[in-house]
Amino acid sequence: MKFTVSEDVLNNTTKCVDKFSCLHGNGRCLCDIEDCSEGQVHFIHPKNHYGICDYKMVFGYSYTCNCPIRKEIYNHYNV
């Protein structure tokens, strides 16, 4: 599935090492969002492992995703 995000979101995603594959790939690179707090904090499943991602952050015993594109995809497409 192909996704569209705003130009601002795309420009703010400066640390992507996967060449924005989430926008044009098959979606395998998308971490599973377990919970989302007000569209701002996106908790991801701790067993997700799609290689190195500079946007995956440890938060206590869980992880958050700070990728602007991933957050926009979840908020807009609920994926």
All heavy atoms as a GROMACS GRO file, in nm:
protein
  639
    1MET      N    1   0.085  -0.118   0.000
    1MET     CA    2   0.000   0.000   0.000
    1MET      C    3   0.089   0.123   0.000
    1MET      O    4   0.185   0.131   0.075
    1MET     CB    5  -0.090  -0.002   0.123
    1MET     CG    6  -0.176   0.119   0.137
    1MET     SD    7  -0.285   0.107   0.280
    1MET     CE    8  -0.417   0.208   0.223
    2LYS      N    9   0.057   0.218  -0.080
    2LYS     CA   10   0.133   0.343  -0.084
    2LYS      C   11   0.062   0.448   0.000
    2LYS      O   12  -0.060   0.456   0.000
    2LYS     CB   13   0.149   0.390  -0.227
    2LYS     CG   14   0.237   0.298  -0.308
    2LYS     CD   15   0.267   0.356  -0.442
    2LYS     CE   16   0.359   0.259  -0.516
    2LYS     NZ   17   0.407   0.313  -0.639
    3PHE      N   18   0.142   0.525   0.072
    3PHE     CA   19   0.090   0.629   0.159
    3PHE      C   20   0.138   0.765   0.111
    3PHE      O   21   0.244   0.777   0.050
    3PHE     CB   22   0.136   0.607   0.303
    3PHE     CG   23   0.096   0.476   0.360
    3PHE    CD1   24   0.188   0.374   0.375
    3PHE    CD2   25  -0.034   0.454   0.401
    3PHE    CE1   26   0.152   0.252   0.429
    3PHE    CE2   27  -0.072   0.333   0.455
    3PHE     CZ   28   0.021   0.232   0.469
    4THR      N   29   0.061   0.868   0.146
    4THR     CA   30   0.098   1.005   0.116
    4THR      C   31   0.105   1.083   0.246
    4THR      O   32   0.016   1.071   0.329
    4THR     CB   33  -0.007   1.070   0.023
    4THR    OG1   34  -0.020   0.991  -0.093
    4THR    CG2   35   0.035   1.210  -0.016
    5VAL      N   36   0.212   1.159   0.262
    5VAL     CA   37   0.227   1.245   0.380
    5VAL      C   38   0.258   1.386   0.332
    5VAL      O   39   0.299   1.406   0.218
    5VAL     CB   40   0.337   1.195   0.476
    5VAL    CG1   41   0.301   1.060   0.534
    5VAL    CG2   42   0.471   1.191   0.410
    6SER      N   43   0.241   1.482   0.422
    6SER     CA   44   0.266   1.622   0.384
    6SER      C   45   0.415   1.645   0.360
    6SER      O   46   0.501   1.572   0.409
    6SER     CB   47   0.215   1.715   0.494
    6SER     OG   48   0.297   1.706   0.608
    7GLU      N   49   0.443   1.749   0.287
    7GLU     CA   50   0.582   1.787   0.258
    7GLU      C   51   0.657   1.822   0.386
    7GLU      O   52   0.776   1.790   0.401
    7GLU     CB   53   0.583   1.906   0.162
    7GLU     CG   54   0.717   1.936   0.103
    7GLU     CD   55   0.762   1.832   0.001
    7GLU    OE1   56   0.677   1.768  -0.061
    7GLU    OE2   57   0.885   1.817  -0.015
    8ASP      N   58   0.589   1.886   0.482
    8ASP     CA   59   0.652   1.920   0.610
    8ASP      C   60   0.696   1.794   0.685
    8ASP      O   61   0.805   1.789   0.740
    8ASP     CB   62   0.556   2.001   0.698
    8ASP     CG   63   0.540   2.144   0.651
    8ASP    OD1   64   0.628   2.193   0.577
    8ASP    OD2   65   0.440   2.207   0.688
    9VAL      N   66   0.608   1.694   0.688
    9VAL     CA   67   0.641   1.569   0.757
    9VAL      C   68   0.759   1.502   0.688
    9VAL      O   69   0.852   1.455   0.754
    9VAL     CB   70   0.518   1.475   0.762
    9VAL    CG1   71   0.557   1.337   0.808
    9VAL    CG2   72   0.412   1.533   0.854
   10LEU      N   73   0.758   1.499   0.559
   10LEU     CA   74   0.867   1.439   0.483
   10LEU      C   75   0.999   1.512   0.511
   10LEU      O   76   1.102   1.449   0.535
   10LEU     CB   77   0.835   1.444   0.334
   10LEU     CG   78   0.923   1.363   0.242
   10LEU    CD1   79   0.919   1.215   0.275
   10LEU    CD2   80   0.881   1.385   0.098
   11ASN      N   81   0.996   1.644   0.513
   11ASN     CA   82   1.117   1.723   0.539
   11ASN      C   83   1.166   1.708   0.683
   11ASN      O   84   1.285   1.726   0.708
   11ASN     CB   85   1.092   1.870   0.508
   11ASN     CG   86   1.076   1.896   0.360
   11ASN    OD1   87   1.127   1.821   0.277
   11ASN    ND2   88   1.004   2.000   0.325
   12ASN      N   89   1.077   1.677   0.777
   12ASN     CA   90   1.116   1.661   0.917
   12ASN      C   91   1.169   1.522   0.948
   12ASN      O   92   1.217   1.497   1.058
   12ASN     CB   93   0.998   1.692   1.009
   12ASN     CG   94   0.972   1.840   1.016
   12ASN    OD1   95   1.063   1.922   1.009
   12ASN    ND2   96   0.845   1.877   1.031
   13THR      N   97   1.161   1.431   0.852
   13THR     CA   98   1.211   1.295   0.872
   13THR      C   99   1.352   1.288   0.817
   13THR      O  100   1.377   1.240   0.706
   13THR     CB  101   1.118   1.194   0.803
   13THR    OG1  102   0.984   1.219   0.842
   13THR    CG2  103   1.154   1.051   0.842
   14THR      N  104   1.445   1.335   0.898
   14THR     CA  105   1.583   1.351   0.852
   14THR      C  106   1.675   1.234   0.887
   14THR      O  107   1.786   1.227   0.836
   14THR     CB  108   1.644   1.479   0.913
   14THR    OG1  109   1.638   1.469   1.056
   14THR    CG2  110   1.568   1.602   0.866
   15LYS      N  111   1.630   1.143   0.973
   15LYS     CA  112   1.717   1.034   1.019
   15LYS      C  113   1.679   0.898   0.962
   15LYS      O  114   1.723   0.796   1.012
   15LYS     CB  115   1.714   1.027   1.172
   15LYS     CG  116   1.763   1.152   1.241
   15LYS     CD  117   1.776   1.136   1.390
   15LYS     CE  118   1.642   1.119   1.456
   15LYS     NZ  119   1.651   1.110   1.603
   16CYS      N  120   1.599   0.895   0.856
   16CYS     CA  121   1.556   0.767   0.800
   16CYS      C  122   1.671   0.700   0.727
   16CYS      O  123   1.728   0.756   0.634
   16CYS     CB  124   1.438   0.786   0.704
   16CYS     SG  125   1.377   0.631   0.637
   17VAL      N  126   1.705   0.577   0.770
   17VAL     CA  127   1.813   0.502   0.706
   17VAL      C  128   1.758   0.401   0.605
   17VAL      O  129   1.833   0.330   0.541
   17VAL     CB  130   1.900   0.429   0.811
   17VAL    CG1  131   1.972   0.528   0.899
   17VAL    CG2  132   1.817   0.332   0.893
   18ASP      N  133   1.624   0.396   0.592
   18ASP     CA  134   1.560   0.297   0.506
   18ASP      C  135   1.502   0.359   0.378
   18ASP      O  136   1.416   0.301   0.314
   18ASP     CB  137   1.452   0.225   0.584
   18ASP     CG  138   1.421   0.087   0.530
   18ASP    OD1  139   1.503   0.034   0.454
   18ASP    OD2  140   1.314   0.034   0.562
   19LYS      N  141   1.545   0.480   0.345
   19LYS     CA  142   1.506   0.549   0.221
   19LYS      C  143   1.354   0.559   0.205
   19LYS      O  144   1.301   0.540   0.097
   19LYS     CB  145   1.568   0.481   0.101
   19LYS     CG  146   1.719   0.481   0.106
   19LYS     CD  147   1.778   0.408  -0.012
   19LYS     CE  148   1.928   0.402   0.005
   19LYS     NZ  149   1.990   0.310  -0.086
   20PHE      N  150   1.285   0.585   0.316
   20PHE     CA  151   1.139   0.606   0.317
   20PHE      C  152   1.063   0.487   0.258
   20PHE      O  153   0.962   0.504   0.190
   20PHE     CB  154   1.101   0.735   0.244
   20PHE     CG  155   1.174   0.856   0.292
   20PHE    CD1  156   1.268   0.918   0.213
   20PHE    CD2  157   1.148   0.908   0.418
   20PHE    CE1  158   1.337   1.029   0.259
   20PHE    CE2  159   1.216   1.020   0.464
   20PHE     CZ  160   1.310   1.080   0.385
   21SER      N  161   1.110   0.366   0.285
   21SER     CA  162   1.045   0.247   0.229
   21SER      C  163   0.901   0.232   0.277
   21SER      O  164   0.820   0.168   0.210
   21SER     CB  165   1.126   0.121   0.263
   21SER     OG  166   1.123   0.098   0.402
   22CYS      N  167   0.866   0.292   0.388
   22CYS     CA  168   0.728   0.283   0.438
   22CYS      C  169   0.630   0.353   0.344
   22CYS      O  170   0.512   0.319   0.341
   22CYS     CB  171   0.717   0.340   0.578
   22CYS     SG  172   0.768   0.512   0.591
   23LEU      N  173   0.678   0.448   0.266
   23LEU     CA  174   0.590   0.521   0.175
   23LEU      C  175   0.566   0.449   0.043
   23LEU      O  176   0.462   0.467  -0.020
   23LEU     CB  177   0.647   0.660   0.145
   23LEU     CG  178   0.653   0.756   0.262
   23LEU    CD1  179   0.718   0.886   0.220
   23LEU    CD2  180   0.514   0.781   0.317
   24HIS      N  181   0.659   0.366   0.002
   24HIS     CA  182   0.644   0.303  -0.129
   24HIS      C  183   0.664   0.152  -0.126
   24HIS      O  184   0.658   0.088  -0.229
   24HIS     CB  185   0.742   0.366  -0.229
   24HIS     CG  186   0.884   0.364  -0.183
   24HIS    ND1  187   0.938   0.465  -0.110
   24HIS    CD2  188   0.982   0.272  -0.198
   24HIS    CE1  189   1.064   0.437  -0.082
   24HIS    NE2  190   1.093   0.320  -0.134
   25GLY      N  191   0.687   0.096  -0.010
   25GLY     CA  192   0.710  -0.047   0.001
   25GLY      C  193   0.581  -0.123   0.029
   25GLY      O  194   0.470  -0.073   0.012
   26ASN      N  195   0.598  -0.244   0.079
   26ASN     CA  196   0.483  -0.329   0.107
   26ASN      C  197   0.435  -0.318   0.252
   26ASN      O  198   0.348  -0.393   0.292
   26ASN     CB  199   0.515  -0.474   0.073
   26ASN     CG  200   0.634  -0.526   0.152
   26ASN    OD1  201   0.682  -0.461   0.245
   26ASN    ND2  202   0.683  -0.642   0.115
   27GLY      N  203   0.492  -0.229   0.329
   27GLY     CA  204   0.448  -0.207   0.466
   27GLY      C  205   0.516  -0.294   0.570
   27GLY      O  206   0.488  -0.283   0.688
   28ARG      N  207   0.609  -0.380   0.528
   28ARG     CA  208   0.677  -0.469   0.622
   28ARG      C  209   0.765  -0.392   0.720
   28ARG      O  210   0.794  -0.440   0.828
   28ARG     CB  211   0.761  -0.571   0.547
   28ARG     CG  212   0.677  -0.675   0.477
   28ARG     CD  213   0.759  -0.780   0.408
   28ARG     NE  214   0.866  -0.831   0.491
   28ARG     CZ  215   0.985  -0.862   0.446
   28ARG    NH1  216   1.014  -0.847   0.320
   28ARG    NH2  217   1.077  -0.909   0.528
   29CYS      N  218   0.808  -0.275   0.683
   29CYS     CA  219   0.898  -0.197   0.768
   29CYS      C  220   0.823  -0.123   0.879
   29CYS      O  221   0.884  -0.068   0.969
   29CYS     CB  222   0.976  -0.097   0.685
   29CYS     SG  223   0.872   0.029   0.608
   30LEU      N  224   0.691  -0.120   0.874
   30LEU     CA  225   0.612  -0.044   0.973
   30LEU      C  226   0.604  -0.120   1.104
   30LEU      O  227   0.555  -0.233   1.110
   30LEU     CB  228   0.470  -0.019   0.921
   30LEU     CG  229   0.459   0.066   0.795
   30LEU    CD1  230   0.314   0.071   0.749
   30LEU    CD2  231   0.511   0.205   0.820
   31CYS      N  232   0.652  -0.059   1.211
   31CYS     CA  233   0.637  -0.119   1.343
   31CYS      C  234   0.489  -0.119   1.382
   31CYS      O  235   0.416  -0.027   1.346
   31CYS     CB  236   0.716  -0.040   1.447
   31CYS     SG  237   0.894  -0.059   1.431
   32ASP      N  238   0.448  -0.222   1.456
   32ASP     CA  239   0.310  -0.230   1.502
   32ASP      C  240   0.288  -0.133   1.616
   32ASP      O  241   0.356  -0.140   1.718
   32ASP     CB  242   0.276  -0.371   1.550
   32ASP     CG  243   0.282  -0.473   1.438
   32ASP    OD1  244   0.251  -0.436   1.324
   32ASP    OD2  245   0.317  -0.589   1.466
   33ILE      N  246   0.194  -0.042   1.599
   33ILE     CA  247   0.160   0.054   1.704
   33ILE      C  248   0.066  -0.015   1.802
   33ILE      O  249  -0.040  -0.063   1.763
   33ILE     CB  250   0.092   0.180   1.645
   33ILE    CG1  251   0.177   0.245   1.538
   33ILE    CG2  252   0.054   0.277   1.757
   33ILE    CD1  253   0.295   0.325   1.585
   34GLU      N  254   0.106  -0.023   1.929
   34GLU     CA  255   0.023  -0.085   2.032
   34GLU      C  256  -0.077   0.013   2.091
   34GLU      O  257  -0.188  -0.022   2.124
   34GLU     CB  258   0.110  -0.139   2.145
   34GLU     CG  259   0.181  -0.265   2.115
   34GLU     CD  260   0.247  -0.322   2.239
   34GLU    OE1  261   0.296  -0.244   2.324
   34GLU    OE2  262   0.248  -0.445   2.250
   35ASP      N  263  -0.033   0.137   2.107
   35ASP     CA  264  -0.115   0.238   2.172
   35ASP      C  265  -0.068   0.375   2.124
   35ASP      O  266   0.048   0.392   2.087
   35ASP     CB  267  -0.103   0.227   2.324
   35ASP     CG  268  -0.209   0.302   2.399
   35ASP    OD1  269  -0.311   0.340   2.337
   35ASP    OD2  270  -0.193   0.325   2.519
   36CYS      N  271  -0.160   0.469   2.128
   36CYS     CA  272  -0.126   0.604   2.086
   36CYS      C  273  -0.192   0.702   2.181
   36CYS      O  274  -0.310   0.688   2.213
   36CYS     CB  275  -0.174   0.627   1.943
   36CYS     SG  276  -0.139   0.793   1.883
   37SER      N  277  -0.116   0.798   2.226
   37SER     CA  278  -0.168   0.898   2.320
   37SER      C  279  -0.186   1.030   2.247
   37SER      O  280  -0.087   1.097   2.213
   37SER     CB  281  -0.071   0.913   2.437
   37SER     OG  282  -0.115   1.014   2.524
   38GLU      N  283  -0.310   1.065   2.220
   38GLU     CA  284  -0.349   1.192   2.159
   38GLU      C  285  -0.277   1.222   2.028
   38GLU      O  286  -0.249   1.336   1.996
   38GLU     CB  287  -0.328   1.306   2.259
   38GLU     CG  288  -0.414   1.293   2.383
   38GLU     CD  289  -0.396   1.407   2.481
   38GLU    OE1  290  -0.342   1.512   2.443
   38GLU    OE2  291  -0.437   1.391   2.597
   39GLY      N  292  -0.245   1.118   1.952
   39GLY     CA  293  -0.180   1.136   1.824
   39GLY      C  294  -0.037   1.184   1.833
   39GLY      O  295   0.024   1.218   1.732
   40GLN      N  296   0.020   1.186   1.953
   40GLN     CA  297   0.154   1.240   1.973
   40GLN      C  298   0.256   1.133   2.009
   40GLN      O  299   0.365   1.130   1.954
   40GLN     CB  300   0.153   1.347   2.083
   40GLN     CG  301   0.065   1.466   2.050
   40GLN     CD  302   0.117   1.543   1.931
   40GLN    OE1  303   0.235   1.567   1.918
   40GLN    NE2  304   0.027   1.580   1.842
   41VAL      N  305   0.223   1.049   2.108
   41VAL     CA  306   0.314   0.946   2.155
   41VAL      C  307   0.264   0.812   2.103
   41VAL      O  308   0.153   0.771   2.134
   41VAL     CB  309   0.325   0.944   2.309
   41VAL    CG1  310   0.421   0.836   2.355
   41VAL    CG2  311   0.367   1.080   2.362
   42HIS      N  312   0.347   0.746   2.024
   42HIS     CA  313   0.310   0.619   1.961
   42HIS      C  314   0.394   0.507   2.021
   42HIS      O  315   0.515   0.501   1.997
   42HIS     CB  316   0.330   0.627   1.810
   42HIS     CG  317   0.242   0.727   1.744
   42HIS    ND1  318   0.260   0.862   1.758
   42HIS    CD2  319   0.134   0.712   1.664
   42HIS    CE1  320   0.168   0.926   1.689
   42HIS    NE2  321   0.090   0.837   1.631
   43PHE      N  322   0.330   0.420   2.098
   43PHE     CA  323   0.398   0.307   2.159
   43PHE      C  324   0.398   0.191   2.061
   43PHE      O  325   0.295   0.158   2.003
   43PHE     CB  326   0.329   0.265   2.289
   43PHE     CG  327   0.339   0.370   2.396
   43PHE    CD1  328   0.239   0.464   2.412
   43PHE    CD2  329   0.450   0.374   2.478
   43PHE    CE1  330   0.249   0.562   2.511
   43PHE    CE2  331   0.461   0.471   2.577
   43PHE     CZ  332   0.361   0.565   2.593
   44ILE      N  333   0.514   0.131   2.041
   44ILE     CA  334   0.525   0.021   1.945
   44ILE      C  335   0.551  -0.110   2.019
   44ILE      O  336   0.600  -0.111   2.131
   44ILE     CB  337   0.635   0.047   1.840
   44ILE    CG1  338   0.770   0.072   1.906
   44ILE    CG2  339   0.596   0.163   1.752
   44ILE    CD1  340   0.884   0.090   1.807
   45HIS      N  341   0.516  -0.218   1.952
   45HIS     CA  342   0.532  -0.351   2.008
   45HIS      C  343   0.680  -0.379   2.030
   45HIS      O  344   0.760  -0.360   1.937
   45HIS     CB  345   0.471  -0.455   1.915
   45HIS     CG  346   0.451  -0.586   1.979
   45HIS    ND1  347   0.553  -0.678   1.991
   45HIS    CD2  348   0.342  -0.643   2.036
   45HIS    CE1  349   0.508  -0.784   2.052
   45HIS    NE2  350   0.380  -0.766   2.080
   46PRO      N  351   0.719  -0.422   2.149
   46PRO     CA  352   0.862  -0.440   2.178
   46PRO      C  353   0.929  -0.550   2.095
   46PRO      O  354   1.050  -0.550   2.082
   46PRO     CB  355   0.863  -0.476   2.327
   46PRO     CG  356   0.727  -0.522   2.358
   46PRO     CD  357   0.636  -0.451   2.263
   47LYS      N  358   0.854  -0.640   2.036
   47LYS     CA  359   0.915  -0.747   1.958
   47LYS      C  360   0.937  -0.708   1.813
   47LYS      O  361   0.991  -0.785   1.735
   47LYS     CB  362   0.829  -0.873   1.966
   47LYS     CG  363   0.816  -0.920   2.109
   47LYS     CD  364   0.804  -1.067   2.117
   47LYS     CE  365   0.778  -1.100   2.262
   47LYS     NZ  366   0.858  -1.195   2.319
   48ASN      N  367   0.892  -0.588   1.775
   48ASN     CA  368   0.918  -0.541   1.639
   48ASN      C  369   1.067  -0.526   1.620
   48ASN      O  370   1.136  -0.466   1.701
   48ASN     CB  371   0.852  -0.406   1.613
   48ASN     CG  372   0.703  -0.414   1.591
   48ASN    OD1  373   0.633  -0.319   1.611
   48ASN    ND2  374   0.654  -0.529   1.550
   49HIS      N  375   1.115  -0.580   1.512
   49HIS     CA  376   1.256  -0.562   1.481
   49HIS      C  377   1.272  -0.560   1.330
   49HIS      O  378   1.269  -0.662   1.264
   49HIS     CB  379   1.340  -0.675   1.540
   49HIS     CG  380   1.486  -0.658   1.513
   49HIS    ND1  381   1.561  -0.558   1.570
   49HIS    CD2  382   1.569  -0.728   1.433
   49HIS    CE1  383   1.685  -0.568   1.527
   49HIS    NE2  384   1.692  -0.670   1.444
   50TYR      N  385   1.282  -0.443   1.275
   50TYR     CA  386   1.297  -0.427   1.132
   50TYR      C  387   1.432  -0.364   1.101
   50TYR      O  388   1.442  -0.279   1.015
   50TYR     CB  389   1.183  -0.342   1.076
   50TYR     CG  390   1.049  -0.404   1.099
   50TYR    CD1  391   0.961  -0.350   1.191
   50TYR    CD2  392   1.011  -0.518   1.029
   50TYR    CE1  393   0.837  -0.409   1.213
   50TYR    CE2  394   0.888  -0.576   1.051
   50TYR     CZ  395   0.802  -0.522   1.142
   50TYR     OH  396   0.682  -0.579   1.164
   51GLY      N  397   1.532  -0.403   1.172
   51GLY     CA  398   1.664  -0.346   1.150
   51GLY      C  399   1.685  -0.224   1.238
   51GLY      O  400   1.612  -0.199   1.333
   52ILE      N  401   1.784  -0.148   1.203
   52ILE     CA  402   1.819  -0.030   1.282
   52ILE      C  403   1.726   0.085   1.244
   52ILE      O  404   1.702   0.112   1.127
   52ILE     CB  405   1.965   0.010   1.255
   52ILE    CG1  406   2.058  -0.101   1.303
   52ILE    CG2  407   1.999   0.141   1.324
   52ILE    CD1  408   2.201  -0.082   1.262
   53CYS      N  409   1.674   0.151   1.346
   53CYS     CA  410   1.589   0.267   1.322
   53CYS      C  411   1.622   0.372   1.427
   53CYS      O  412   1.612   0.347   1.547
   53CYS     CB  413   1.441   0.230   1.330
   53CYS     SG  414   1.333   0.373   1.304
   54ASP      N  415   1.663   0.488   1.381
   54ASP     CA  416   1.699   0.596   1.473
   54ASP      C  417   1.579   0.659   1.541
   54ASP      O  418   1.596   0.744   1.629
   54ASP     CB  419   1.776   0.705   1.397
   54ASP     CG  420   1.915   0.659   1.356
   54ASP    OD1  421   1.972   0.572   1.425
   54ASP    OD2  422   1.967   0.710   1.255
   55TYR      N  423   1.460   0.620   1.502
   55TYR     CA  424   1.338   0.677   1.561
   55TYR      C  425   1.276   0.588   1.668
   55TYR      O  426   1.182   0.628   1.734
   55TYR     CB  427   1.235   0.706   1.452
   55TYR     CG  428   1.274   0.823   1.365
   55TYR    CD1  429   1.318   0.805   1.236
   55TYR    CD2  430   1.267   0.953   1.414
   55TYR    CE1  431   1.354   0.911   1.156
   55TYR    CE2  432   1.303   1.061   1.335
   55TYR     CZ  433   1.346   1.040   1.207
   55TYR     OH  434   1.382   1.147   1.129
   56LYS      N  435   1.325   0.467   1.684
   56LYS     CA  436   1.275   0.376   1.788
   56LYS      C  437   1.346   0.409   1.919
   56LYS      O  438   1.468   0.403   1.928
   56LYS     CB  439   1.304   0.231   1.748
   56LYS     CG  440   1.252   0.129   1.845
   56LYS     CD  441   1.282  -0.012   1.792
   56LYS     CE  442   1.236  -0.117   1.887
   56LYS     NZ  443   1.265  -0.252   1.836
   57MET      N  444   1.268   0.447   2.020
   57MET     CA  445   1.325   0.491   2.147
   57MET      C  446   1.273   0.407   2.263
   57MET      O  447   1.155   0.373   2.268
   57MET     CB  448   1.287   0.637   2.174
   57MET     CG  449   1.332   0.732   2.068
   57MET     SD  450   1.511   0.732   2.061
   57MET     CE  451   1.541   0.879   1.973
   58VAL      N  452   1.364   0.376   2.355
   58VAL     CA  453   1.326   0.302   2.475
   58VAL      C  454   1.248   0.397   2.566
   58VAL      O  455   1.286   0.512   2.586
   58VAL     CB  456   1.451   0.249   2.548
   58VAL    CG1  457   1.413   0.182   2.679
   58VAL    CG2  458   1.528   0.155   2.460
   59PHE      N  459   1.138   0.344   2.622
   59PHE     CA  460   1.055   0.422   2.714
   59PHE      C  461   1.014   0.327   2.826
   59PHE      O  462   0.914   0.256   2.815
   59PHE     CB  463   0.933   0.478   2.641
   59PHE     CG  464   0.848   0.569   2.726
   59PHE    CD1  465   0.885   0.701   2.748
   59PHE    CD2  466   0.731   0.522   2.784
   59PHE    CE1  467   0.808   0.784   2.826
   59PHE    CE2  468   0.653   0.605   2.862
   59PHE     CZ  469   0.691   0.736   2.883
   60GLY      N  470   1.095   0.322   2.931
   60GLY     CA  471   1.069   0.226   3.040
   60GLY      C  472   1.084   0.085   2.990
   60GLY      O  473   1.188   0.047   2.940
   61TYR      N  474   0.975   0.007   3.000
   61TYR     CA  475   0.977  -0.131   2.952
   61TYR      C  476   0.916  -0.144   2.813
   61TYR      O  477   0.888  -0.254   2.765
   61TYR     CB  478   0.901  -0.222   3.050
   61TYR     CG  479   0.972  -0.237   3.182
   61TYR    CD1  480   0.926  -0.171   3.295
   61TYR    CD2  481   1.085  -0.316   3.193
   61TYR    CE1  482   0.991  -0.183   3.416
   61TYR    CE2  483   1.152  -0.328   3.313
   61TYR     CZ  484   1.104  -0.262   3.425
   61TYR     OH  485   1.170  -0.274   3.544
   62SER      N  486   0.894  -0.034   2.747
   62SER     CA  487   0.836  -0.038   2.613
   62SER      C  488   0.918   0.052   2.521
   62SER      O  489   1.024   0.101   2.557
   62SER     CB  490   0.689   0.005   2.617
   62SER     OG  491   0.679   0.137   2.665
   63TYR      N  492   0.865   0.072   2.402
   63TYR     CA  493   0.933   0.155   2.303
   63TYR      C  494   0.833   0.252   2.243
   63TYR      O  495   0.714   0.225   2.235
   63TYR     CB  496   0.989   0.068   2.188
   63TYR     CG  497   1.097  -0.026   2.231
   63TYR    CD1  498   1.066  -0.153   2.276
   63TYR    CD2  499   1.230   0.013   2.227
   63TYR    CE1  500   1.166  -0.240   2.317
   63TYR    CE2  501   1.330  -0.074   2.267
   63TYR     CZ  502   1.297  -0.200   2.312
   63TYR     OH  503   1.397  -0.286   2.351
   64THR      N  504   0.885   0.366   2.200
   64THR     CA  505   0.803   0.462   2.127
   64THR      C  506   0.864   0.481   1.989
   64THR      O  507   0.983   0.460   1.969
   64THR     CB  508   0.794   0.599   2.198
   64THR    OG1  509   0.925   0.655   2.208
   64THR    CG2  510   0.730   0.586   2.334
   65CYS      N  511   0.780   0.521   1.897
   65CYS     CA  512   0.825   0.555   1.763
   65CYS      C  513   0.817   0.706   1.749
   65CYS      O  514   0.712   0.766   1.770
   65CYS     CB  515   0.736   0.488   1.658
   65CYS     SG  516   0.780   0.538   1.490
   66ASN      N  517   0.928   0.767   1.715
   66ASN     CA  518   0.934   0.912   1.698
   66ASN      C  519   0.950   0.952   1.552
   66ASN      O  520   0.984   1.066   1.523
   66ASN     CB  521   1.048   0.969   1.782
   66ASN     CG  522   1.021   0.953   1.929
   66ASN    OD1  523   0.910   0.972   1.974
   66ASN    ND2  524   1.122   0.914   2.004
   67CYS      N  525   0.924   0.859   1.462
   67CYS     CA  526   0.937   0.888   1.319
   67CYS      C  527   0.817   0.971   1.274
   67CYS      O  528   0.702   0.928   1.284
   67CYS     CB  529   0.942   0.758   1.240
   67CYS     SG  530   0.942   0.786   1.062
   68PRO      N  531   0.841   1.091   1.222
   68PRO     CA  532   0.731   1.175   1.177
   68PRO      C  533   0.644   1.109   1.070
   68PRO      O  534   0.521   1.122   1.072
   68PRO     CB  535   0.800   1.300   1.121
   68PRO     CG  536   0.931   1.305   1.191
   68PRO     CD  537   0.970   1.162   1.211
   69ILE      N  538   0.705   1.035   0.978
   69ILE     CA  539   0.628   0.969   0.874
   69ILE      C  540   0.543   0.857   0.932
   69ILE      O  541   0.424   0.845   0.900
   69ILE     CB  542   0.720   0.916   0.762
   69ILE    CG1  543   0.779   1.033   0.683
   69ILE    CG2  544   0.643   0.822   0.668
   69ILE    CD1  545   0.879   0.992   0.576
   70ARG      N  546   0.601   0.773   1.016
   70ARG     CA  547   0.526   0.662   1.075
   70ARG      C  548   0.408   0.713   1.156
   70ARG      O  549   0.298   0.658   1.151
   70ARG     CB  550   0.617   0.574   1.163
   70ARG     CG  551   0.543   0.460   1.232
   70ARG     CD  552   0.487   0.364   1.127
   70ARG     NE  553   0.412   0.257   1.186
   70ARG     CZ  554   0.280   0.240   1.171
   70ARG    NH1  555   0.209   0.327   1.100
   70ARG    NH2  556   0.218   0.138   1.225
   71LYS      N  557   0.431   0.820   1.232
   71LYS     CA  558   0.324   0.878   1.314
   71LYS      C  559   0.212   0.932   1.225
   71LYS      O  560   0.094   0.913   1.254
   71LYS     CB  561   0.381   0.987   1.405
   71LYS     CG  562   0.472   0.928   1.513
   71LYS     CD  563   0.554   1.034   1.583
   71LYS     CE  564   0.476   1.108   1.684
   71LYS     NZ  565   0.560   1.193   1.770
   72GLU      N  566   0.248   0.997   1.115
   72GLU     CA  567   0.150   1.051   1.023
   72GLU      C  568   0.069   0.938   0.956
   72GLU      O  569  -0.052   0.949   0.940
   72GLU     CB  570   0.219   1.137   0.916
   72GLU     CG  571   0.126   1.198   0.816
   72GLU     CD  572   0.054   1.321   0.866
   72GLU    OE1  573   0.079   1.364   0.981
   72GLU    OE2  574  -0.029   1.374   0.792
   73ILE      N  575   0.137   0.831   0.918
   73ILE     CA  576   0.067   0.717   0.858
   73ILE      C  577  -0.035   0.659   0.957
   73ILE      O  578  -0.148   0.630   0.921
   73ILE     CB  579   0.166   0.609   0.813
   73ILE    CG1  580   0.245   0.658   0.691
   73ILE    CG2  581   0.096   0.477   0.782
   73ILE    CD1  582   0.359   0.567   0.650
   74TYR      N  583   0.007   0.644   1.082
   74TYR     CA  584  -0.085   0.590   1.182
   74TYR      C  585  -0.200   0.686   1.207
   74TYR      O  586  -0.316   0.645   1.211
   74TYR     CB  587  -0.013   0.561   1.314
   74TYR     CG  588  -0.106   0.500   1.415
   74TYR    CD1  589  -0.136   0.365   1.412
   74TYR    CD2  590  -0.166   0.578   1.513
   74TYR    CE1  591  -0.223   0.309   1.502
   74TYR    CE2  592  -0.254   0.522   1.603
   74TYR     CZ  593  -0.281   0.388   1.598
   74TYR     OH  594  -0.370   0.333   1.689
   75ASN      N  595  -0.170   0.812   1.225
   75ASN     CA  596  -0.275   0.911   1.256
   75ASN      C  597  -0.374   0.930   1.140
   75ASN      O  598  -0.492   0.949   1.162
   75ASN     CB  599  -0.213   1.046   1.293
   75ASN     CG  600  -0.140   1.042   1.425
   75ASN    OD1  601  -0.156   0.951   1.506
   75ASN    ND2  602  -0.054   1.140   1.448
   76HIS      N  603  -0.325   0.923   1.019
   76HIS     CA  604  -0.410   0.951   0.903
   76HIS      C  605  -0.478   0.824   0.847
   76HIS      O  606  -0.595   0.827   0.813
   76HIS     CB  607  -0.328   1.018   0.792
   76HIS     CG  608  -0.410   1.063   0.676
   76HIS    ND1  609  -0.499   1.168   0.685
   76HIS    CD2  610  -0.418   1.016   0.549
   76HIS    CE1  611  -0.558   1.182   0.568
   76HIS    NE2  612  -0.510   1.092   0.484
   77TYR      N  613  -0.403   0.713   0.841
   77TYR     CA  614  -0.456   0.591   0.780
   77TYR      C  615  -0.495   0.483   0.882
   77TYR      O  616  -0.549   0.381   0.845
   77TYR     CB  617  -0.352   0.531   0.684
   77TYR     CG  618  -0.319   0.620   0.567
   77TYR    CD1  619  -0.206   0.701   0.569
   77TYR    CD2  620  -0.401   0.622   0.456
   77TYR    CE1  621  -0.174   0.782   0.461
   77TYR    CE2  622  -0.370   0.703   0.347
   77TYR     CZ  623  -0.258   0.783   0.351
   77TYR     OH  624  -0.227   0.862   0.244
   78ASN      N  625  -0.462   0.507   1.009
   78ASN     CA  626  -0.489   0.411   1.117
   78ASN      C  627  -0.425   0.275   1.088
   78ASN      O  628  -0.483   0.170   1.111
   78ASN     CB  629  -0.639   0.396   1.142
   78ASN     CG  630  -0.666   0.344   1.281
   78ASN    OD1  631  -0.587   0.366   1.372
   78ASN    ND2  632  -0.775   0.274   1.298
   79VAL      N  633  -0.306   0.280   1.033
   79VAL     CA  634  -0.229   0.158   0.999
   79VAL      C  635  -0.108   0.154   1.087
   79VAL      O  636  -0.037   0.249   1.102
   79VAL     CB  637  -0.186   0.159   0.851
   79VAL    CG1  638  -0.095   0.043   0.821
   79VAL    CG2  639  -0.305   0.159   0.761
   0.00000   0.00000   0.00000
